[in-house]
Amino acid sequence: MVDAGGAESVTPRPQELPQMMAAAADGLGSIAIDTTQLNMSVTDPTAWATAMNNLGMVPVGLPGQQLVSDSICVPGFDPGLNMMTGITPINPMIPGLGLVPPPPPTEVAVVKEIIHCKSCTLFPQNPNLPPPSTRERPPGCKTVFVGGLPENATEEIIQEVFEQCGDITAIRKSKKNFCHIRFAEEFMVDKAIYLSGYRMRLGSSTDKKDSGRLHVDFAQARDDFYEWECKQRMRAREERHRRKLEEDRLRPPSPPAIMHYSEHEAALLAEKLKDDSKFSEAITVLLSWIERGEVNRRSANQFYSMVQSANSHVRRLMNEKATHEQEMEEAKENFKNALTGILTQFEQIVAVFNASTRQKAWDHFSKAQRKNIDIWRKHSEELRNAQSEQLMGIRREEEMEMSDDENCDSPTKKIRVDESALAAQAYALKEENDSLRWQLDAYRNEVELLKQEKEQLFRTEENLTKDQQLQFLQQTMQGMQQQLLNIQEELNNKKSELEQAKEEQSHTQALLKVLQEQLKGTKELVETNGHNLEDANEINVLTVALVNQDRENNVEKRSQGLKSEKEALLIGIISTFLHVHPFGANIEYLWSYMQQLDSKISANEIEMLLMRLPRMFKQEFTGVGATLEKRWKLCAFEGIKTT
C-alpha cells in the first residue's frame, strides 16, 4: 500500500506482529517517522490513542489524566519535608509517595508508565528486558550519573525532568551525552535511579538527536563523601558523649577529700573519734595524717590523745563481738532443739513403719501396698540416720569447745570487768599520761647525751674488738693442737685393735693433714700479728707437756676414747664452737649449730660424747629457780694452765 505522501506502508504478517510490538514498546526513537507524513494532529488525544493501539501499547499517559502523584508532577513539590516537619524521608519505592506506583501482587511484574513533561516525554523500557544494572552505592551518595541523554538535550530540560525527584543543588553537563546531578538529600537519589532505562524524547520529534535511552547510576563525589564523614564524626562524638554520661552516671562516687592538718581540724577530729557513728570516717583521716608525716614534736601530744581515743574503741568492739557470739550460740541452741524435735518425729514415723511390717498387720496389706510401705520405711530410716549423725556432730563440737574452755579462759570473760575497776584504771592511766608528758622532754635530753656517749664508746669498742679477735685466735690454735694430739692417740689405738678400720684410717689421716694445714695457717697468722717464733715454740712445748701429762693420767681410761673418725671431727668442731663462747652454751644451742653440718645427729649423741671426755668438757649450772640452765664449757686449757 502507498499513502498520499508516497510512502509505502507494509502490512505486517501475523507471525511478525509480536516482534514489531516489542520493538515499538522498546522505544520510538529507533523508528524514523517524519511528522509531515502523519495525517493527524499531534495534540489530538484520539489520534495518539489510535497510534498507541496500532503499536500494541496501552493508551495511557495522555493529556488530561495524571500518571504519577501530584507530589512528583507538580513543580512546587517540596521533597525536603523530612526531619524539619517530623515526616520521614520519602522513599521512591514506597507506594503513593514517589515515582513508583502502588505495587501489584507479587505474581505480576511492575509495569512502568509513560511520564510526560513540558519539553519531553519518557517512555519505559520493555518489561521483558532485565532491569538496568547499577554500581555499588558509595556512602553518603547524593550525586547520580545520567548517561544516554539526547544530543539536543539542554540543562534546562535535564533539570525539568529530574527536579521531580527532589531539590537539585548542581548539574554538571558534559559535551557528550551524559551529566552529573547532585541532590540535596540522599533519598532523592533513589527516585532518580528509578528513571534508569527510560527512553527520553524531546517534544514530538523523531530525530535521533532528540531521543536517547537514559542510564542513571550512583556517582562517587568527594563532596558527598566529605559530608558523610562529617556526619559520621558527629555521630561518633554524640555516641562518645552519651557513653561518657552513662559512665559518669554509673561510676561510684569518689571518696571525700582528706582535709589538711591544723590544730582546729585536729580538735574536731578528736571529737569525732569519740563518737561511735563517726569513728570510721575519723579513723581514715587520722591514718592519712600519720602517713603524710604530720606528727612532729609540736603535734605529738595531740596525735597521742587521738590514738588513745582510737584505742578506747577496742573495748566497744570486743563487747559487740561478744554480743554477736552470744547470739550465734543462741541460734545454735535453737537449731539443736529444732533438730532434736525433727529427729523425734522421725523416730515415731519409723516406729509406725516397723509396726506395720509385723505379721499381724502385714498380712492384710496387698502386694503393691507392702512394696510402697517397705520403700517408705527404708527412706525414713536413711533420713533419720542422717539427722542423728548431724545431731551427734553438733554435740561433739560442743564437747570440744567445753574442753577448750576448761584449758583457757574465754576472752569474753576477761572483757567483762566491773565498771568500778575500769573507772579506776582509766583514772590511773590519765595520771600516768600526764606524768609521761612531763617526762618526755627529759627523755629527749637524755637521748642526746646517750648519743654522744655512744659515739665515744664506739671508738673504744673498735680497739677492744681487735684485741678480742687476737685472743680468740690464740685460744682456737691451742684447742686445735690439743684436738690433734687426741686424734693421733685414738688413731694409734684403733690401728692396733681393729683390722677392719683400714678404710677409716685413711679418712683419719686425710683429716689429720687438713688439721695440720690449719695449724700452720694459725701459726702464720700469729707471726703476722707481731709474735715471734719463740712464742710459738713455747706454745708447742706447753702443748706437748700437757699431752704427756694426759697420757700418764688417762692410761686407765683409754678404753673410753674415740671410736670413729666422725667423733674426732665432732670433737674438733665442738671445741672450736665452745672457744668462741667462753661463758658456755646449753646442749640445745650446741645441737642447733651442729645440725646445720649434720642433719642426722641428735642432741643425745652430742651430750654422751661430751660426758665421755670430762678432761676437755665440763657441765655447769647457771641461774636460780625457773631460770636454772645447764651449760657445757671447754676446760681443756685449764689443765694446761695448771701444768
Secondary structure, 3 states (H helix, E strand, C coil): CECCCCCECCCCCHHHHHHHHHHHHHCCCCCCCCHHHCCCCCCCHHHHHHHHHHCCCCCCCCCCCCCCCHHHHCCCCCCCCCCCCCCCCCCCCCCCCCCCCCCCCCCCCCCCCCEECCCEEEECCCCCCCCCCCCCCCCCCCEEEEECCCCCCCHHHHHHHHCCCCCEEEEEECCCCEEEEEECCCHHHHHHHCCCCCEEEECCCCCHHHEEECEEEECCCHHHHHHHHHHHHHHHHHHHHHHHHHHHHHCCCCCCCCCCCCHHHHHHHHHHHHCCCCHHHHHHHHHHHHHHCCCCCCCHHHHHHHHHHHHHHHHHHHHHHHHHHHHHHHHHHHHHHHHHHHHHHHHHHHHHHHHHCCHHHHCCCCHHHHHHHHHHHHHHHHHHHHHHHHHHHHHHHHHHHHHHHHHCCCHHHHHCCCHHHHHHHHHHHHHHHHHHHHHHHHHHHHHHHHHHHHHHHHHHHHHHHHHHHHHHHHHHHHHHHHHHHHHHHHHHHHHHHCCCCHHHHHHHHHHHHHHHHHHHHHHHHHHHCCCCHHHHHHHHHHHHHHHHHHHHHCCCCHHHCCCCHHHHHHHHHHHHHHHCCCCCECHHHHHHHHHCCCCCCCHHHHHHHHHCCCCCEEEEEECCHHHCEEEEEECHHHHHHHC
